Amino acid sequence: MKRLFVFILSGSLLLSYLLGRQVRIIKILSPDEKVQVQFKLAEGKAFYRIYFKNKKVIDWSGLGFRFKDQKPLNKNLEILAVDNKIINKRWEQVWGANKVITNHYQQNRINLQELGSERRLDLIFRVYDNGVGFRYILPEQQKHNQIQIISEDTEFKLENIEKCWWIPAHYDSYELLYNTTSLNEMDSVNTPVTMRTKNGLYLSLHEADLTDYAGMTLVQKNGDGVLHSDLVPWPDGIKVKAELPLKTPWRTIQIAEKPGGLIESNLILNLNRPNQIKDTEWIKPMKYVGIWWGMHIDKYTWSSGPKHGATTENAQIYIDFANKAFNSDSQEVGLLVEGWNLGWDGDWTQNGHKFSFTESYPDFELDEVLDYCHKNNVAYIMHNENGGDILNYGSQIEEAFDYYQKLGIHAIKSGYVAMTGIKNPPGQHHHGQYMVNHYRRVVKLAAEHEIMLDVHEPIKPTGIRRTWPNMMTREGARGMEYNAWSAGNPPEHSTIIPFTRVLAGPMDYTPGIFDLTFDKYKKGFRTYTTLAKQLAFFVVIYSPLQMAADLVENYENQPGFQFIKEVPVDWDETRVIDSKIGDYVIIARRAGQEWFIGGITDEHPRKINIHLDFLSPEKYKVKIYCDAINTGLFENPGSLEIGTYQVKNSDIIQAPLSTSGGLAARLTPIKAANDSLSLKPICRFNKMSEQKLQRFRTFKIYTSVTK
């Protein structure tokens, strides 16, 4: 019996024939031809490799599956057909770091079949100018349409890796400090994992469109530079339980010549399905305040008693502040209240079954608070902590969401605190298939009830905010709260996460702490930043729900709070001006005609140069919030210099940053000549910069973290 091979050829696809025999080599080029994927079958086993500008990024790496009660699907394969197409489209985000996204790639779908059987496997490669995404499709079979995957045998054989930024693989938490090591010092990792090659390229490995599948970690088994996919298991050890057809998540390799190129990439978003919510008018990015930080620094408690934070009186104080401070008739502002509902008494981290999501404590009148919010034009953000008891939360969630919708609540912050695994059902993990499906159920149910989500202890982001734009932001990393009850986040932490965790999606880092030592309530702890760095976080660490996290009384009579009031949370364009992973990062974002800049540094004071060539030709007024001459991490960390200057797109702002310091700026086009008469040229700021930098060199350097 003769087998028919069908090939659809293009200029980027090479299928050669030698003496009548098929040489199974397929080449797929990016639209600009800088990225190249090669695919081959060697003795029936599938392999791929990747080049960027003719530099090998990933060498021949294996592909395939192993199943329970079925033989592996990773050898004895043959090509049935190859389909090629080029896509070049633009789409608009409901909200985001960039308003308009270009989705331009070349795709090959390779249909494979196992020799001597009818088992089939499709591979889809999408090659972009800045990286690659590939996924498996297991089509319907005549037999064995129910499968249990025990291993997805995807490999990444890395070439010439010089440095890696990573956290260890953890099935339940991403709340860890990042390691900076060589590749051979890395064993198992959570993704995204970011790397620099010896020839100066930057890579990030992750996944996109994680749907009805287990989250992927990566394991280096032999110290040989080969990372193997390792899926988070069910309690019985099975990785994925599914019916065919099955689409896996996309395995993603982002590639950039500068670290900022990773941040500017939209590859992960593009690999997700388009928006599934028809009416999105209720989805509104916002800033918010809340009764939250007070519990972490021991001013308040979540539980009932004399220090209970979630009282009607406290909520009204926060509402008054939000209305006054943010002029909420012209921008969206919200109020979060944690500890409002029954279930917090005792050890709530172990007793998630006690939480009610509709019943409040006696000292918190929900209807009264909501009425006060409405009168003051402040949105109420409901809080749902479930303590990792998914069965209890799942049994109440539909009734609770119905209730919230009737009350006119359009946002929820949820929490899944369970560091050692899901409490109920026992044995499940935050990043396993069971919880992936739970989180997706919540997102869909929230969309049906016109509710936005901010999820803490979440499944890692993989770009589903494109498909479900009510999935606004999430934690999934070590955030601000760790400064209140641990050794704290070292200065370099915030210069790493934009190039690791935040590549996956927005992060609710909860910035804006102005009382940096909070000794009044809790001695021995502090935030390891200057005040200027706290302001810069609002630009550097992107989130469409952005919290001004401090006690509201700490914002009174603080001129630096003006920047928090003015900085947007939804952007038209994002540019990375300059960066060095783990050292410093400078990001500019545009909303309308205005630009906002955030720059931060690690434990080393440094002078940063902000080239303004991204501006249009007109002149701009820039208001700068920067570390003052006397600012230091341990000496006057709250000292700010604020100045207003005139700039144009040929200027360079030379700004000195103190130890763990920062800069925040707002740039507004000057519309009339007389608007600029009182503005000093930026060179006055430059000259002062040299004086500041000399002063900073006399300060003690934060050295508690070894780089």
Secondary structure, 3 states (H helix, E strand, C coil): CCCCCEECCCCCCCCEEECCEEECEEEEECCCCCEEEEEEEECCEEEEEEEECCEEEEEEEECCEEECCEEEECCCEEEEEEEEEEEEEEEECCCCCCCEEEEEEEEEEEEEEECCCCCEEEEEEEEECCEEEEEEEECCCCCCCEEEEEEECCEEEECCEEEEEECECCCCCCCCCCEEECHHHCCEEECCEEEEECCCCEEEEEEECCCCCCCEEEEECCCCCEEEEEECCCCCCCCEEEECCEECCEEEEEEECCHHHHHHCCHHHHCCCCCCCCCCCCCCCEEEEEECHHHHCCCCECCCCCCECCCHHHHHHHHHHHHHHHCCCCCCEEEEECCCECCCCCCCCCCHHHCCCCCECCCCCHHHHHHHHHHCCCEEEEEEECCCEHHHHHHHHHHHHHHHHHHCCCEEEEECCCCCCCCECCCCCCCCHHHHHHHHHHHHHHHHCCCEEEEECCCCCCCCCCCCCCEEEECCCCCCCHHHHCCCCCCCHHHHHHHCHHHHCCECCCCCCCCCCCCCCCCCCCCCCCHHHHHHHHHHCCCCEEECCCCHHHHCCCCCHHHHHHCCCCCCEEEEEEEECCCEEEEEEEECCEEEEEEEECCCCEEEEEECCCCCCCCEEEEEEEECCCCCCCCCCCCEEEEEEEECCCCEEEEEECCCCEEEEEEEECCCHHHHCCCEECHHHHHHHHHHHHHHCCCCCCCCCCC
